[in-house]
Amino acid sequence: MREKRTFVQQEDVQTQVFDWGRLSWLSEPTVTAAERFSAGVVRLAPGKGHTRHNHAYSEEILYVIAGRGLQMVELESGKVEEEIGPGTLVHIPTAVYHSTVNTGSETMELIAIYAPFGPEAELRQLPGVKLEPPARQS
């Protein structure tokens, strides 16, 4: 069994490719020894996004690195939509429906964190996902 990493580059991990974008999970049980969360880089193509969905057992943090988008979160108080951009953090509680759409003309880049981990593995099972192997083999 390969030793779990402490320092991880995007070239070290598999990338999940969808028609709406790409996800590279830098920390998950197969990569690091993290026990309570997963973290990765999400890239949404212009005009594309991750449509309404939820994570039944995990809360999520999104942090925008680059680009602009529209974030929807269905809170108990009602559906909230807000324009997001670099420096914006979005907290999505467990099981809450949400969506993220790139409204800009450039790739939107975000950090995604799930606690506990799990949704990243479920994404690998979705129809239409293409799995790209790590660009750099260890």
C-alpha positions as CSV (number, residue, x, y, z in Angstrom):
1,M,0.0,0.0,0.0
2,R,1.3,3.5,-0.9
3,E,2.1,5.8,2.0
4,K,-0.4,8.7,2.4
5,R,0.9,12.1,1.3
6,T,1.5,15.2,3.3
7,F,2.3,17.5,0.4
8,V,0.1,17.1,-2.7
9,Q,0.2,18.8,-6.1
10,Q,-2.7,18.7,-8.6
11,E,-0.5,16.6,-10.9
12,D,-0.4,13.9,-8.2
13,V,-4.1,13.1,-8.1
14,Q,-6.8,11.8,-10.4
15,T,-9.1,14.4,-12.0
16,Q,-12.8,13.9,-12.4
17,V,-14.0,15.4,-15.7
18,F,-17.7,16.3,-16.3
19,D,-19.3,18.3,-19.1
20,W,-19.6,21.2,-16.6
21,G,-16.0,21.1,-15.3
22,R,-13.1,19.3,-13.6
23,L,-12.4,18.3,-10.0
24,S,-9.1,17.3,-8.5
25,W,-9.3,15.9,-5.0
26,L,-6.1,16.8,-3.2
27,S,-7.1,15.4,0.1
28,E,-9.3,12.3,0.5
29,P,-8.8,8.9,2.1
30,T,-6.9,7.5,-1.0
31,V,-4.5,10.5,-1.0
32,T,-3.8,11.8,2.5
33,A,-4.3,10.6,6.1
34,A,-7.1,13.1,6.7
35,E,-9.8,11.5,8.8
36,R,-12.7,14.0,8.8
37,F,-12.7,15.9,5.5
38,S,-11.9,15.9,1.8
39,A,-10.6,19.0,-0.1
40,G,-10.1,19.6,-3.8
41,V,-10.0,22.1,-6.6
42,V,-13.0,22.6,-8.8
43,R,-12.9,24.3,-12.2
44,L,-16.1,25.3,-13.9
45,A,-16.2,26.2,-17.6
46,P,-17.7,29.5,-18.6
47,G,-21.5,29.3,-18.6
48,K,-21.4,25.8,-16.9
49,G,-22.0,24.7,-13.4
50,H,-23.0,22.0,-10.9
51,T,-26.8,22.0,-11.0
52,R,-29.0,21.7,-7.9
53,H,-27.9,18.8,-5.7
54,N,-27.2,18.0,-2.1
55,H,-24.9,15.9,0.0
56,A,-27.0,13.9,2.4
57,Y,-24.3,13.3,5.0
58,S,-21.7,16.1,4.5
59,E,-21.5,19.8,4.9
60,E,-19.5,21.7,2.3
61,I,-17.3,24.8,2.1
62,L,-16.7,26.5,-1.2
63,Y,-14.0,29.2,-1.5
64,V,-13.7,31.1,-4.8
65,I,-10.1,31.5,-6.1
66,A,-10.8,33.0,-9.5
67,G,-13.8,33.8,-11.7
68,R,-17.4,34.9,-11.0
69,G,-20.5,32.9,-10.5
70,L,-24.0,32.6,-9.1
71,Q,-24.4,30.5,-6.0
72,M,-27.8,29.2,-4.9
73,V,-28.4,27.7,-1.4
74,E,-31.8,26.5,-0.3
75,L,-31.8,27.5,3.4
76,E,-34.7,26.9,5.9
77,S,-35.6,30.6,5.5
78,G,-35.8,30.2,1.7
79,K,-33.8,30.0,-1.5
80,V,-30.8,32.4,-1.5
81,E,-28.9,33.3,-4.7
82,E,-25.8,35.5,-4.6
83,E,-23.1,36.6,-7.0
84,I,-19.8,35.2,-5.8
85,G,-16.2,36.0,-6.8
86,P,-12.6,35.7,-5.6
87,G,-12.4,35.7,-1.8
88,T,-16.0,34.6,-1.2
89,L,-16.5,31.6,1.1
90,V,-19.8,29.7,1.0
91,H,-20.9,27.4,3.8
92,I,-23.5,24.7,2.7
93,P,-25.0,22.8,5.7
94,T,-25.5,19.1,5.5
95,A,-28.2,17.9,3.1
96,V,-29.0,21.4,1.9
97,Y,-29.7,21.8,-1.8
98,H,-27.4,24.1,-3.7
99,S,-25.9,24.9,-7.1
100,T,-22.9,26.8,-8.5
101,V,-22.8,28.3,-12.0
102,N,-20.0,30.2,-13.7
103,T,-21.5,33.4,-15.0
104,G,-18.2,34.8,-16.3
105,S,-16.2,34.4,-19.5
106,E,-13.2,32.7,-17.9
107,T,-12.8,29.4,-15.9
108,M,-14.1,29.7,-12.4
109,E,-11.8,28.1,-9.8
110,L,-12.9,27.1,-6.3
111,I,-11.7,25.1,-3.4
112,A,-14.3,22.6,-2.2
113,I,-14.2,20.9,1.3
114,Y,-16.5,18.1,2.5
115,A,-16.9,17.1,6.1
116,P,-17.0,14.3,6.5
117,F,-15.5,13.1,3.3
118,G,-17.6,10.9,1.0
119,P,-19.2,13.0,-1.8
120,E,-16.0,13.0,-3.8
121,A,-16.1,9.2,-4.1
122,E,-19.8,9.3,-5.0
123,L,-19.0,11.7,-7.9
124,R,-16.8,9.0,-9.4
125,Q,-19.8,6.8,-9.9
126,L,-22.0,9.4,-11.7
127,P,-22.9,8.7,-15.3
128,G,-20.7,10.5,-17.8
129,V,-17.7,11.1,-15.5
130,K,-14.3,10.6,-17.1
131,L,-11.4,9.8,-14.8
132,E,-8.0,11.2,-15.8
133,P,-5.1,9.5,-14.1
134,P,-2.5,11.7,-12.3
135,A,-0.2,13.5,-14.6
136,R,2.7,12.7,-12.4
137,Q,3.1,9.1,-11.1
138,S,4.8,8.6,-7.8
